[in-house]
Amino acid sequence: MYDFGGDRDYDDTALSPSRENRTPEPLLLTARRAASLCGVSTRTWQIWNSAGRIPLAVRVGRSNLWRFDELRAWVEAGCPRRDAWEVIRREPRRPTRARQA
């Protein structure tokens, strides 16, 4: 993704092409692009969507699109089913405590 300097708390190489040929990912992804990034066919993605296995799409006009940042977070969370994912993503973020040496 973009390099704004400073430390990042995520790996910006996940779900993206090699560093040399990388272009910024769009904010919203078609089913074809989302499936490709997750390593499955478009048909499998559609089946998973019907079965409630992937996050909800955003409806824009007549198109169903998936948020890139939400898919990344969903994968990092272990790809939970949609109902579990909705609970996880709505939970307030808890501050982490610094470990003492």
Summary of the structure (lengths in Angstrom):
residues: 101
radius of gyration: 15.5
end to end distance: 33.4
largest distance: 54.6
contacts: 192
relative contact order: 0.14
helix: 35%
strand: 10%
